Amino acid sequence: MPPFTARVEELPDVFPVFPLAGALLLPGGRLPLNIFEPRYLALTEDALAAGRVFGMVQPDPGRPAGTTGPALYRVGCLGRLVAFSESDDGCYLITLLGLSRFRLTGEAVMRRGYRRAQADFTPFCDDLEPPPARFDRDVLLAALRAYFIRRGIEASWDVISRMPAAELLTTLAMVCPFGAPEKQALLEAPTPTDQAATLLALLQMDIHAPGDDGAPGRAS
């Protein structure tokens, strides 16, 4: 853990946010992003120059848009930029490492076209040193197999079987192709144990849901 993330009070009160539906960043997780819009290129450049952090948050379709853009869910996750490269066409390929969730308390003045959040990290103090998740690994993996079969997703089961519990939970929550509300439920689960229970419930609900079996894909 980087020294500046050791305490909640050392996290920034105001920071850039990248609203992106369907993108889930969790504490300890790594989220690859392809940055190509001018405003988010500017966000990335500014983040590199000042702490290397910005927040990921999903737009909230259930609330009306405001003057700065779509309404946002109240809870997001702050990430630290830990990998960066520039493609030949001027896009940025980056990786964010999740640090801590936050609760939006307002918005600061926009800068160079991107939005900035005012946020409170205190409801999520444990994110910096999370307690271990307690869940039945065999039950979760059995549900995951059935979910992947239904969705036509291929998986590297040897890799999955070797993952430590915390990494397994975070990785599965981030990569499974759930909808935005389901991803938000995973993000807002109070503890890792609650998150595991939510993940299992979502897998089981999908397995037993009637209708479309989902589009083919690939998970590794």
RODORO-534871 format. One record per residue (C-alpha): residue number from 1; residue in three letters; x, y, z. Coordinates in steps of 0.05 Angstrom, whole numbers. Example, Ala and Ser with C-alpha at 12.3 -4.5 7.8 and 13.67 -1.06 7.14 Angstrom:
% residues 2
n->1; res->ALA; east->246; north->-90; up->156;
n->2; res->SER; east->273; north->-21; up->143;
//
This chain:
% residues 220
n->1; res->MET; east->0; north->0; up->0;
n->2; res->PRO; east->30; north->67; up->-19;
n->3; res->PRO; east->46; north->110; up->43;
n->4; res->PHE; east->-4; north->165; up->26;
n->5; res->THR; east->-61; north->115; up->28;
n->6; res->ALA; east->-46; north->90; up->97;
n->7; res->ARG; east->-99; north->134; up->130;
n->8; res->VAL; east->-167; north->158; up->109;
n->9; res->GLU; east->-149; north->231; up->125;
n->10; res->GLU; east->-93; north->229; up->74;
n->11; res->LEU; east->-140; north->215; up->17;
n->12; res->PRO; east->-160; north->276; up->-25;
n->13; res->ASP; east->-224; north->314; up->-11;
n->14; res->VAL; east->-231; north->334; up->-84;
n->15; res->PHE; east->-209; north->293; up->-144;
n->16; res->PRO; east->-226; north->280; up->-217;
n->17; res->VAL; east->-279; north->228; up->-233;
n->18; res->PHE; east->-289; north->185; up->-294;
n->19; res->PRO; east->-363; north->166; up->-301;
n->20; res->LEU; east->-368; north->101; up->-339;
n->21; res->ALA; east->-427; north->54; up->-340;
n->22; res->GLY; east->-411; north->-19; up->-328;
n->23; res->ALA; east->-340; north->-6; up->-303;
n->24; res->LEU; east->-328; north->-33; up->-233;
n->25; res->LEU; east->-266; north->-15; up->-194;
n->26; res->LEU; east->-259; north->-46; up->-125;
n->27; res->PRO; east->-206; north->-35; up->-71;
n->28; res->GLY; east->-146; north->-79; up->-90;
n->29; res->GLY; east->-172; north->-91; up->-160;
n->30; res->ARG; east->-138; north->-70; up->-225;
n->31; res->LEU; east->-179; north->-38; up->-280;
n->32; res->PRO; east->-149; north->-29; up->-350;
n->33; res->LEU; east->-176; north->31; up->-388;
n->34; res->ASN; east->-168; north->56; up->-459;
n->35; res->ILE; east->-171; north->132; up->-456;
n->36; res->PHE; east->-188; north->168; up->-521;
n->37; res->GLU; east->-238; north->225; up->-508;
n->38; res->PRO; east->-203; north->293; up->-503;
n->39; res->ARG; east->-232; north->309; up->-434;
n->40; res->TYR; east->-208; north->242; up->-406;
n->41; res->LEU; east->-141; north->249; up->-438;
n->42; res->ALA; east->-137; north->315; up->-400;
n->43; res->LEU; east->-160; north->281; up->-337;
n->44; res->THR; east->-106; north->229; up->-343;
n->45; res->GLU; east->-52; north->281; up->-356;
n->46; res->ASP; east->-74; north->321; up->-295;
n->47; res->ALA; east->-77; north->259; up->-251;
n->48; res->LEU; east->-6; north->240; up->-272;
n->49; res->ALA; east->17; north->309; up->-250;
n->50; res->ALA; east->-20; north->309; up->-183;
n->51; res->GLY; east->-21; north->246; up->-142;
n->52; res->ARG; east->-39; north->198; up->-198;
n->53; res->VAL; east->-109; north->187; up->-171;
n->54; res->PHE; east->-179; north->194; up->-197;
n->55; res->GLY; east->-247; north->163; up->-182;
n->56; res->MET; east->-289; north->114; up->-221;
n->57; res->VAL; east->-364; north->121; up->-213;
n->58; res->GLN; east->-423; north->97; up->-253;
n->59; res->PRO; east->-477; north->142; up->-282;
n->60; res->ASP; east->-544; north->132; up->-247;
n->61; res->PRO; east->-599; north->124; up->-299;
n->62; res->GLY; east->-652; north->129; up->-245;
n->63; res->ARG; east->-640; north->202; up->-231;
n->64; res->PRO; east->-644; north->263; up->-276;
n->65; res->ALA; east->-581; north->293; up->-307;
n->66; res->GLY; east->-552; north->357; up->-280;
n->67; res->THR; east->-513; north->416; up->-308;
n->68; res->THR; east->-448; north->376; up->-309;
n->69; res->GLY; east->-476; north->313; up->-341;
n->70; res->PRO; east->-511; north->249; up->-322;
n->71; res->ALA; east->-530; north->238; up->-249;
n->72; res->LEU; east->-480; north->193; up->-213;
n->73; res->TYR; east->-487; north->137; up->-164;
n->74; res->ARG; east->-469; north->161; up->-94;
n->75; res->VAL; east->-414; north->110; up->-84;
n->76; res->GLY; east->-352; north->102; up->-127;
n->77; res->CYS; east->-279; north->80; up->-118;
n->78; res->LEU; east->-215; north->120; up->-119;
n->79; res->GLY; east->-160; north->90; up->-161;
n->80; res->ARG; east->-86; north->102; up->-168;
n->81; res->LEU; east->-55; north->102; up->-237;
n->82; res->VAL; east->-3; north->47; up->-235;
n->83; res->ALA; east->10; north->34; up->-309;
n->84; res->PHE; east->11; north->81; up->-368;
n->85; res->SER; east->28; north->78; up->-441;
n->86; res->GLU; east->10; north->118; up->-503;
n->87; res->SER; east->-12; north->86; up->-568;
n->88; res->ASP; east->7; north->108; up->-638;
n->89; res->ASP; east->-60; north->142; up->-647;
n->90; res->GLY; east->-52; north->185; up->-584;
n->91; res->CYS; east->-96; north->143; up->-538;
n->92; res->TYR; east->-73; north->127; up->-467;
n->93; res->LEU; east->-73; north->55; up->-442;
n->94; res->ILE; east->-75; north->57; up->-366;
n->95; res->THR; east->-87; north->12; up->-306;
n->96; res->LEU; east->-120; north->36; up->-242;
n->97; res->LEU; east->-108; north->3; up->-175;
n->98; res->GLY; east->-169; north->9; up->-130;
n->99; res->LEU; east->-153; north->44; up->-64;
n->100; res->SER; east->-218; north->60; up->-27;
n->101; res->ARG; east->-291; north->71; up->-40;
n->102; res->PHE; east->-321; north->139; up->-28;
n->103; res->ARG; east->-389; north->171; up->-20;
n->104; res->LEU; east->-402; north->232; up->-64;
n->105; res->THR; east->-420; north->294; up->-24;
n->106; res->GLY; east->-420; north->343; up->-82;
n->107; res->GLU; east->-383; north->365; up->-145;
n->108; res->ALA; east->-327; north->415; up->-152;
n->109; res->VAL; east->-319; north->461; up->-212;
n->110; res->MET; east->-304; north->423; up->-276;
n->111; res->ARG; east->-233; north->427; up->-303;
n->112; res->ARG; east->-213; north->419; up->-376;
n->113; res->GLY; east->-280; north->387; up->-391;
n->114; res->TYR; east->-279; north->332; up->-338;
n->115; res->ARG; east->-318; north->327; up->-274;
n->116; res->ARG; east->-290; north->331; up->-204;
n->117; res->ALA; east->-319; north->301; up->-141;
n->118; res->GLN; east->-324; north->324; up->-69;
n->119; res->ALA; east->-325; north->260; up->-29;
n->120; res->ASP; east->-324; north->228; up->39;
n->121; res->PHE; east->-281; north->165; up->51;
n->122; res->THR; east->-298; north->156; up->125;
n->123; res->PRO; east->-356; north->106; up->113;
n->124; res->PHE; east->-304; north->60; up->81;
n->125; res->CYS; east->-246; north->63; up->129;
n->126; res->ASP; east->-236; north->-12; up->127;
n->127; res->ASP; east->-221; north->-11; up->52;
n->128; res->LEU; east->-149; north->9; up->66;
n->129; res->GLU; east->-139; north->-54; up->108;
n->130; res->PRO; east->-199; north->-98; up->91;
n->131; res->PRO; east->-219; north->-157; up->135;
n->132; res->PRO; east->-216; north->-226; up->103;
n->133; res->ALA; east->-276; north->-248; up->63;
n->134; res->ARG; east->-311; north->-309; up->91;
n->135; res->PHE; east->-346; north->-351; up->39;
n->136; res->ASP; east->-352; north->-423; up->15;
n->137; res->ARG; east->-302; north->-426; up->-43;
n->138; res->ASP; east->-330; north->-491; up->-71;
n->139; res->VAL; east->-401; north->-464; up->-73;
n->140; res->LEU; east->-379; north->-399; up->-106;
n->141; res->LEU; east->-338; north->-435; up->-159;
n->142; res->ALA; east->-394; north->-483; up->-174;
n->143; res->ALA; east->-441; north->-425; up->-186;
n->144; res->LEU; east->-388; north->-391; up->-228;
n->145; res->ARG; east->-380; north->-452; up->-272;
n->146; res->ALA; east->-455; north->-456; up->-284;
n->147; res->TYR; east->-457; north->-381; up->-298;
n->148; res->PHE; east->-400; north->-384; up->-348;
n->149; res->ILE; east->-432; north->-444; up->-384;
n->150; res->ARG; east->-498; north->-406; up->-389;
n->151; res->ARG; east->-463; north->-344; up->-415;
n->152; res->GLY; east->-416; north->-381; up->-462;
n->153; res->ILE; east->-354; north->-355; up->-427;
n->154; res->GLU; east->-289; north->-394; up->-429;
n->155; res->ALA; east->-246; north->-390; up->-367;
n->156; res->SER; east->-176; north->-409; up->-345;
n->157; res->TRP; east->-198; north->-453; up->-288;
n->158; res->ASP; east->-127; north->-470; up->-268;
n->159; res->VAL; east->-113; north->-397; up->-256;
n->160; res->ILE; east->-179; north->-386; up->-220;
n->161; res->SER; east->-167; north->-445; up->-174;
n->162; res->ARG; east->-100; north->-417; up->-151;
n->163; res->MET; east->-124; north->-347; up->-135;
n->164; res->PRO; east->-122; north->-326; up->-62;
n->165; res->ALA; east->-192; north->-313; up->-34;
n->166; res->ALA; east->-189; north->-237; up->-34;
n->167; res->GLU; east->-161; north->-234; up->-105;
n->168; res->LEU; east->-212; north->-285; up->-129;
n->169; res->LEU; east->-271; north->-246; up->-101;
n->170; res->THR; east->-247; north->-179; up->-128;
n->171; res->THR; east->-230; north->-206; up->-197;
n->172; res->LEU; east->-295; north->-243; up->-206;
n->173; res->ALA; east->-337; north->-184; up->-183;
n->174; res->MET; east->-301; north->-138; up->-233;
n->175; res->VAL; east->-299; north->-183; up->-294;
n->176; res->CYS; east->-367; north->-217; up->-293;
n->177; res->PRO; east->-411; north->-182; up->-344;
n->178; res->PHE; east->-466; north->-159; up->-297;
n->179; res->GLY; east->-509; north->-98; up->-310;
n->180; res->ALA; east->-495; north->-30; up->-278;
n->181; res->PRO; east->-543; north->-39; up->-220;
n->182; res->GLU; east->-513; north->-107; up->-203;
n->183; res->LYS; east->-443; north->-79; up->-206;
n->184; res->GLN; east->-464; north->-22; up->-161;
n->185; res->ALA; east->-492; north->-72; up->-111;
n->186; res->LEU; east->-425; north->-107; up->-109;
n->187; res->LEU; east->-389; north->-41; up->-99;
n->188; res->GLU; east->-435; north->-20; up->-42;
n->189; res->ALA; east->-433; north->-86; up->-4;
n->190; res->PRO; east->-409; north->-65; up->65;
n->191; res->THR; east->-355; north->-118; up->76;
n->192; res->PRO; east->-317; north->-169; up->33;
n->193; res->THR; east->-361; north->-224; up->64;
n->194; res->ASP; east->-423; north->-186; up->43;
n->195; res->GLN; east->-393; north->-176; up->-26;
n->196; res->ALA; east->-382; north->-251; up->-32;
n->197; res->ALA; east->-454; north->-264; up->-13;
n->198; res->THR; east->-478; north->-213; up->-63;
n->199; res->LEU; east->-435; north->-243; up->-118;
n->200; res->LEU; east->-461; north->-312; up->-104;
n->201; res->ALA; east->-532; north->-287; up->-105;
n->202; res->LEU; east->-522; north->-252; up->-172;
n->203; res->LEU; east->-491; north->-315; up->-202;
n->204; res->GLN; east->-548; north->-359; up->-177;
n->205; res->MET; east->-602; north->-310; up->-200;
n->206; res->ASP; east->-572; north->-310; up->-270;
n->207; res->ILE; east->-566; north->-385; up->-273;
n->208; res->HIS; east->-639; north->-395; up->-256;
n->209; res->ALA; east->-666; north->-336; up->-297;
n->210; res->PRO; east->-709; north->-355; up->-357;
n->211; res->GLY; east->-696; north->-328; up->-427;
n->212; res->ASP; east->-633; north->-307; up->-463;
n->213; res->ASP; east->-571; north->-348; up->-445;
n->214; res->GLY; east->-526; north->-289; up->-460;
n->215; res->ALA; east->-476; north->-275; up->-514;
n->216; res->PRO; east->-411; north->-315; up->-521;
n->217; res->GLY; east->-349; north->-285; up->-490;
n->218; res->ARG; east->-283; north->-302; up->-459;
n->219; res->ALA; east->-255; north->-294; up->-389;
n->220; res->SER; east->-183; north->-309; up->-371;
//
